[in-house]
Amino acid sequence: MIKLIHFEMTKIIKSNFFRMILLGFCIFIVAYYVFINLNTIRVEDLIVDAESTVQSNNENLERLRESLDASDEQGKKQIEDELEFWGEWSKKDEIKLKALQENDWTTLLELAIAEDEDRLSAYTKDDYYTSSWPTPFTMETRLEGYRWLIERNIDPVLRYDFWSHMTFYDVNFQVDGISEEEHKAWLVKLSTKYSSAGMYYLNHLFRILFGVSGAVFFLFLFGDIVTKEGLGRSGPIHLLQTQPIRRDKVLLSKFLTVLLSSVFILVGASIISLILGTVFDSFGYWNYPVLIYGEAYSYFFMNMSTFILKSAFLFFMILLFCYSILFLYSILTKRASIALGLTIATIIIGIKLSEGSVLFSLAPYIPFYYFSVPQVMTMELAVTLKNFDFSYMNGLISLGVSSFIILFVTYIVSVMQYKFGR
């Protein structure tokens, strides 16, 4: 079996089509890194903003002092109150500026936590179920996330301020003086955080790769591995069968080759991403917190490295499911283009049809629900569908069992075709 797998891998590597697609994928990884790098907020950017804020505060305080002498008694009292308020605010901004200049994230995060605790204390228990931004859930997760960073001495991905955190439960965005759509768009922009550090870039890359688009990419990469041998009466596969090698063993070697090759490509993409991030920025933190939703507004945080590894395994199971369908159609049609087209069509139609079966008790075991890996991992899918049976473990079970069933059918079809010479 090992010799057959080596033989199949050699043929794949020598394929010009495979090399071109793989080169295009590498170019995409580099190009996407450039995009992430350009959109990454740096400490220097925040320092410039903080300096501008401090200067504006000082100018405002100076104007208030100048107007103090020219005011009557009633006016002086009002101005003195304003001077006290803006003086305290200015001191906080100066502390933040100094902390930014010294990369003192503990001070910055502790200030942010203190502000959040004050805001959160104003909410009642009933307010927890509100949908107006920022919801108490948003405030609490932001606060706990910053505590996680302080306890583990981790620098935050920027921006880190009050406006840069949203959660699924934020639905309404009413603010005086600005439309709800404009406010939401502004918050989405501020809360969409990019980082060009290695671990974070790998997370960015996998979040866009681990879905339907990534599955289709791998299907195109290996779409002809079965049919290229020719399954008809005169195909090259029959030459292999003249050796002491069974037909099912040949097909199994091809399937294992596809799975192993997919793993090698994902590992290679991970290595390239980490090298790019480390060389041009830094490695990042493997234990950076990722928010995971739970039932009844509960939540917990997962290490980013664990999040990436579990996401990769779920995506691998998606590939297993897709390859199973591809092999079945390849055996049935004996044409690469038709098999590939039918596989992609099955995936898309399956995803669309599954949307209407969410109320069925067995819906969490329909494999097509689990093609959006990031939403499955963060449990956003469960929150959206209001059913926490749509979980990571159920995704693995449904994809694994479905793949086994399809592979068993493929084996039966292959045996029947060989037996009756079709």
Buried (B, 14 or more C-beta within 10 A) or exposed (E): EEEBBEEBBEBBEEBEEBEEBBEEBEEBBEEBBEEBBEEBBEEEEBBEBBBEBBEEBBEBBEEBEEBBEEBEEEEBEEBEEBBEEBEEBBEEBBBBBBBBEEEBBEBBBBBBBEBBEEBBEEBEEEEBEBEEBBBBBBBBBBBBBBBBBBEEEBBBBBBBBBEBBBBBBBEEBEBEEEEEEEBBEBBEEBBEBBBBBBBBBBBBBBBEBBBBEBBBBBBEBBBBBBBBBBBEEEBEBBEBBEEEBEBEBBBBBBBBBBBEBBEEBBEBBBEBBBEBBBEBBBBBBEBBBBBBBEEEBEBEBBBBBEBBEBBBEBBBBBBBBBBBBBBBBBBBBBBBEBBBBBBBEBBBEBBEEBEEEBEEEEBBBBBBBBBBBBBBBBBBBBBBBEBBEBBBEBBBBBBBEBBEEBBEBBBEBBEEBBEEEE
